[in-house]
């Protein structure tokens, strides 16, 4: 990898929010020659758009990006050399990348009570409004929380043959998004325990819940989509254009 990692000695004086962006995946479902975080929307890569959103949020003090050790594209993103950005090696799975970031931060003295956000690299439509909404809830309630959106479609439960066996009450369901936010010690210990116990962990909330923590859903914008398929790329571009028009 061509990237020169920033040398960091001590995070013990960090007072702002630390953002972690796992970006070591290859995006197999995109059917593309590049990892999906490096596909472009409006002449910028998905990762670049996401990173710039976090760097423009004043409460963010550090952004740790976990990338593949074989990554040869990160050098093409100007924002990746920002003084707040730190690059580390990610893992084969999302949880491994996040865990690597937690270990890196712990090794460099990040206080246990530090506020940490974890955000998917492939969610470039996150807005400053939602970042503010999430951080304000965390500051007020002093507990783990995450951005979410209501389920608006009718949901039916089916069997293996796809025959409907019942209707699910969507009033009690929420779609989990990112960022997901908690104090550093809770996030780190919860994920470590889940990995040791070999639990199926798809996000930080599932790790926190498995460890017995209470977590609040903070309803945000429904356009905070995750780019997973080629169709999502076009939809994200549409949402970003809408957001830009609203801000102008």
C-alpha positions in Angstrom: 0.0 0.0 0.0 1.3 3.4 -0.9 -0.3 5.3 2.0 1.9 6.5 4.7 0.2 6.1 8.1 0.1 9.1 10.3 2.2 8.6 13.4 0.2 9.2 16.6 1.5 9.0 20.1 -1.3 9.9 22.4 -5.1 10.3 22.4 -5.5 10.9 26.1 -6.5 14.5 25.6 -9.2 13.9 23.0 -12.4 15.7 23.9 -14.4 15.6 20.8 -16.2 12.8 19.0 -14.1 10.0 17.4 -15.6 8.6 14.1 -14.6 5.2 12.8 -15.3 4.3 9.2 -14.7 0.7 8.2 -13.7 0.7 4.5 -11.8 -2.5 3.9 -14.6 -4.3 2.0 -14.6 -5.3 -1.6 -18.3 -4.9 -2.3 -19.0 -8.2 -4.1 -22.6 -7.4 -4.8 -21.7 -4.3 -6.9 -20.3 -6.4 -9.7 -17.6 -3.7 -10.2 -13.9 -3.9 -10.7 -13.3 -1.4 -7.8 -14.3 -1.8 -4.1 -17.7 0.0 -3.8 -16.3 2.7 -1.6 -14.2 3.9 -4.6 -17.0 4.0 -7.1 -17.9 7.6 -8.1 -21.0 9.7 -7.6 -20.8 13.1 -9.3 -17.1 12.8 -9.8 -16.2 11.9 -6.2 -15.8 8.5 -4.7 -18.3 7.3 -2.2 -15.7 7.2 0.6 -14.6 10.8 -0.2 -18.2 12.1 0.0 -18.7 10.2 3.3 -15.4 11.4 4.8 -16.0 15.0 3.8 -19.4 14.9 5.6 -17.7 13.9 8.9 -14.8 16.4 8.5 -17.3 19.2 8.1 -19.0 18.3 11.4 -17.3 20.5 14.0 -17.7 18.1 16.9 -15.6 15.4 15.2 -12.0 15.5 16.5 -10.6 12.3 14.8 -11.7 10.1 11.9 -10.2 6.6 11.9 -10.6 4.8 8.5 -9.9 1.1 8.4 -8.8 0.1 4.9 -7.5 -3.0 3.3 -3.7 -3.5 3.6 -3.7 -4.0 -0.2 -5.6 -0.7 -0.8 -4.1 1.2 -3.7 -6.9 3.8 -4.1 -6.9 5.8 -0.8 -4.1 8.1 -2.0 -6.5 9.4 -4.7 -8.7 10.9 -2.0 -7.4 14.4 -0.9 -9.4 14.4 2.3 -7.7 11.2 3.4 -4.6 13.3 4.2 -6.5 15.7 6.4 -4.9 16.3 9.8 -7.9 14.7 11.6 -7.7 11.5 9.6 -5.9 8.4 10.6 -5.6 5.3 8.4 -5.2 1.8 9.8 -5.3 -1.7 8.5 -8.8 -3.2 8.4 -9.8 -6.9 8.6 -11.7 -9.3 6.4 -15.0 -8.6 8.0 -16.6 -5.3 9.1 -16.4 -6.3 12.8 -12.7 -7.1 12.4 -12.1 -3.6 10.9 -14.0 -1.9 13.7 -12.2 -4.0 16.3 -8.8 -3.1 14.8 -9.8 0.6 15.2 -10.8 0.1 18.8 -7.6 -1.6 19.6 -5.6 1.1 17.9 -7.4 3.8 19.8 -6.9 1.9 23.1 -3.2 1.4 22.4 -2.9 5.2 22.0 -4.7 6.1 25.2 -8.2 7.1 24.1 -10.2 7.7 27.3 -12.8 5.1 28.1 -15.6 7.7 28.3 -14.9 9.1 24.8 -17.8 9.4 22.5 -17.4 7.2 19.4 -19.4 7.0 16.2 -19.1 4.1 13.8 -20.4 4.8 10.2 -20.5 2.7 7.1 -18.2 4.0 4.3 -21.0 3.3 1.8 -23.5 5.7 3.4 -22.5 8.9 1.6 -26.0 10.5 2.1 -25.5 11.1 5.8 -26.4 14.8 6.6 -24.9 17.2 9.1 -28.5 17.5 10.4 -28.6 13.8 11.3 -25.1 13.9 12.8 -26.2 16.7 15.0 -29.4 14.9 16.0 -27.6 11.8 17.0 -24.8 13.5 18.9 -27.4 15.7 20.7 -29.4 12.6 21.8 -26.2 11.0 23.1 -25.2 14.0 25.0 -28.6 14.4 26.6 -29.3 10.8 27.4 -25.7 9.6 28.1 -26.4 6.2 26.5 -25.8 4.3 23.3 -27.9 5.3 20.3 -28.0 4.9 16.5 -29.7 6.5 13.5 -32.7 4.7 12.2 -35.7 5.0 10.0 -39.3 3.7 10.4 -40.4 0.6 8.4 -43.0 1.8 6.0 -43.7 -1.3 3.9 -46.0 -4.1 4.9 -44.0 -7.0 6.2 -45.1 -10.6 5.9 -43.4 -13.6 7.5 -42.8 -16.5 5.1 -41.6 -20.1 5.4 -38.7 -21.6 3.4 -41.1 -22.1 0.4 -41.9 -18.4 0.5 -45.5 -19.0 1.6 -46.9 -16.3 3.8 -47.3 -17.5 7.4 -48.2 -14.2 9.1 -48.1 -10.5 9.1 -45.5 -8.6 11.2 -46.4 -5.5 13.2 -44.2 -2.9 11.6 -45.0 -0.4 14.4 -42.5 -2.2 16.6 -39.8 -2.4 14.0 -37.1 0.1 13.0 -34.5 0.0 10.2 -31.0 0.3 11.6 -28.6 2.8 10.0 -25.3 4.4 10.9 -23.7 6.2 12.6 -24.1 4.1 15.7 -22.7 5.9 18.8 -21.7 4.9 22.4 -18.9 5.5 24.8 -15.6 3.9 23.8 -15.3 1.4 26.6 -18.9 0.0 26.0 -18.3 -0.4 22.3 -14.9 -1.9 22.7 -15.8 -4.5 25.3 -19.1 -5.4 23.7 -17.5 -6.1 20.3 -14.6 -8.0 21.9 -17.0 -10.2 23.8 -19.1 -10.9 20.7 -16.0 -11.9 18.7 -14.8 -14.2 21.5 -18.2 -15.8 21.9 -18.5 -16.1 18.1 -21.8 -14.4 18.1 -23.3 -13.2 14.8 -22.7 -9.4 14.9 -23.9 -7.3 11.9 -23.4 -3.9 13.6 -22.4 -2.2 16.8 -26.0 -2.2 18.2 -26.2 -5.9 18.0 -22.9 -6.2 19.9 -24.1 -3.7 22.5 -27.5 -5.5 23.0 -25.7 -8.9 23.3 -23.6 -7.4 26.1 -26.7 -6.2 27.9 -26.5 -2.5 27.1 -29.6 -0.4 26.5 -29.6 1.3 23.1 -31.9 4.1 21.7 -33.1 4.4 18.1 -32.9 8.0 16.9 -35.2 8.5 13.9 -33.3 10.3 11.1 -33.6 10.8 7.4 -34.7 7.8 5.3 -32.3 8.8 2.5 -29.3 7.8 4.6 -29.1 4.6 2.4 -26.2 2.1 2.2 -24.9 1.6 -1.3 -24.9 -2.1 -1.8 -26.1 -2.8 -5.4 -25.7 -0.9 -8.7 -29.2 0.5 -8.3 -28.2 2.0 -5.0 -25.5 4.0 -6.7 -28.0 5.8 -8.9 -30.3 6.4 -6.0 -27.6 7.8 -3.8 -26.6 10.2 -6.6 -30.2 11.4 -6.8 -30.4 11.9 -3.0 -27.1 13.8 -2.9 -28.3 16.1 -5.7 -31.5 16.8 -3.8 -29.5 17.6 -0.7 -27.2 19.9 -2.6 -30.2 21.7 -4.2 -31.8 22.1 -0.8 -28.6 23.6 0.7 -28.0 26.1 -2.1 
